[in-house]
Amino acid sequence: MVAMSVLAKFRRCRIVYGKPRYDVETTATRTHRPSLPLTYVIGSLDRSLRRRMSEALAPLGLTLAQFTALSVLEAKGQASNAQLAERSFITPQSANEVMNAMASRNWVSREPDRTHARIVLLQLTDEGRAVLRQCEQAVKAIEKQMLEGIELEAAGTVQRHLETFVRNLRE
């Protein structure tokens, strides 16, 4: 008898990632849905952000890789091509192509490193900073839309958790 009442509470059983998952039937609207793995949700967010940011930057004449490189250079002050590649999540060869394109537009300057003859240091020019300001405005609009309906404190908590994920995976 007890087993029947317990079974009556369950509408159906779903297999989610190899484990049975039961959804409890209630008189209220069902709101419980199987969760996707966090890695899938983060990956989906990454793809959406890349697409939206690329669309927002295109009218300004920039690629996402160029925007990332400009942001890294502003944060770091100066960087070698290898450092820029690492922090921009691109290969050194791609970073070199990005830098050549940006140097030809006078967004970055190059100067030899005083401590190592084979290293060239890159830094933003005033024109590069001006372009970066325009890009940041376009990206802020996307971030504002993404955070719509989220309290400021909750958004800060999410950011701290994401930063922890990054640190954990880099170690």
C-alpha positions in Angstrom: 0.0 0.0 0.0 2.8 2.4 0.9 4.7 1.5 -2.3 1.6 2.3 -4.3 1.2 5.8 -2.8 4.9 6.6 -3.4 4.6 5.4 -7.0 1.5 7.4 -7.5 3.5 10.6 -6.7 5.8 10.0 -9.6 4.4 10.8 -13.1 7.3 9.3 -14.9 11.0 8.3 -14.7 13.5 9.7 -17.2 17.0 8.5 -17.7 19.4 11.5 -17.5 23.1 10.8 -17.9 22.7 7.2 -17.0 20.8 7.8 -13.8 17.0 7.6 -13.3 15.4 10.9 -12.5 11.9 11.2 -11.2 9.7 14.2 -11.5 7.3 14.7 -8.7 3.7 15.4 -9.8 2.2 18.4 -8.1 -1.0 20.3 -8.4 1.1 23.4 -9.3 2.7 23.9 -12.7 5.6 21.6 -13.2 8.8 23.7 -13.0 11.4 21.0 -12.4 13.2 20.0 -15.5 16.3 17.8 -15.9 19.4 19.9 -15.6 22.0 20.1 -18.4 25.6 19.6 -17.4 27.3 22.8 -16.3 29.9 22.4 -19.0 27.3 22.3 -21.7 25.6 25.4 -20.4 28.9 27.3 -20.2 29.8 26.1 -23.7 26.5 27.3 -25.0 27.0 30.6 -23.4 30.4 30.9 -24.9 29.1 30.2 -28.4 26.3 32.7 -28.0 28.6 35.4 -26.7 31.1 34.8 -29.5 28.4 35.1 -32.1 26.8 38.2 -30.6 30.1 39.9 -30.0 31.4 39.2 -33.5 28.2 40.6 -34.9 28.5 43.8 -32.7 32.2 44.3 -33.6 31.9 43.8 -37.3 30.4 47.2 -38.0 33.4 48.7 -36.2 35.8 46.8 -38.5 37.1 44.4 -35.8 37.2 40.7 -35.2 36.7 39.2 -31.9 40.4 38.2 -31.8 41.3 41.8 -32.4 39.0 43.1 -29.7 40.4 40.5 -27.2 44.0 41.5 -28.2 43.3 45.2 -27.7 41.7 44.4 -24.3 44.7 42.4 -23.2 47.2 45.1 -24.3 45.3 47.7 -22.4 45.2 45.6 -19.2 48.8 44.6 -19.5 50.4 47.8 -20.9 52.9 45.9 -23.0 53.1 42.3 -24.1 55.1 40.1 -26.4 53.4 38.3 -29.2 53.6 35.0 -27.2 52.1 36.6 -24.1 49.3 38.1 -26.2 48.5 34.8 -27.9 48.3 33.0 -24.5 46.0 35.6 -23.0 43.9 36.0 -26.1 43.4 32.2 -26.5 44.9 32.0 -30.0 48.0 30.6 -31.5 51.2 32.6 -31.8 50.8 32.5 -35.6 47.3 33.9 -35.3 48.4 36.5 -32.8 51.0 37.6 -35.3 48.4 38.0 -38.1 46.1 39.9 -35.7 49.0 42.2 -34.7 50.0 42.8 -38.3 46.5 43.9 -39.2 46.2 46.1 -36.1 49.7 47.7 -36.6 48.7 48.5 -40.2 45.7 50.4 -38.9 47.9 52.2 -36.3 46.1 50.6 -33.3 49.3 49.0 -31.9 52.9 49.9 -31.9 55.9 47.6 -31.7 59.3 48.2 -30.0 62.2 45.9 -29.2 62.4 44.6 -25.7 65.4 46.1 -24.0 66.2 42.9 -22.1 65.9 40.4 -25.0 66.8 41.3 -28.6 64.4 38.7 -30.2 61.3 39.9 -28.3 59.1 42.6 -29.7 56.8 44.4 -27.3 53.4 45.5 -28.4 51.3 48.3 -26.9 48.2 50.2 -27.7 48.4 53.5 -29.5 45.9 56.4 -28.8 44.0 55.3 -31.9 43.9 51.7 -30.6 42.5 53.0 -27.2 39.8 55.0 -29.1 38.7 51.9 -31.1 38.7 49.8 -27.9 36.4 52.4 -26.2 33.9 52.0 -29.1 34.1 48.2 -28.9 33.5 48.2 -25.1 30.3 50.1 -25.6 29.1 47.5 -28.1 30.0 44.7 -25.8 28.5 46.4 -22.7 25.1 46.4 -24.5 25.4 42.6 -24.9 26.4 42.1 -21.3 23.5 44.3 -20.1 21.1 42.1 -22.1 22.7 38.9 -20.8 22.4 40.1 -17.1 18.8 41.3 -17.5 16.7 40.1 -14.6 19.8 39.2 -12.5 20.5 41.1 -9.3 23.9 42.8 -9.2 25.0 40.7 -6.2 24.0 37.4 -7.9 25.9 38.5 -11.1 29.0 39.2 -8.9 28.7 35.7 -7.4 28.4 34.1 -10.8 31.5 35.9 -12.0 33.5 34.9 -9.0 32.5 31.2 -9.5 33.4 31.4 -13.2 36.8 32.9 -12.3 37.3 30.0 -9.9 36.4 27.5 -12.6 39.1 29.1 -14.8 41.7 29.0 -12.1 40.9 25.4 -11.2 41.3 24.3 -14.8 44.5 26.2 -15.4 46.2 24.5 -12.4 
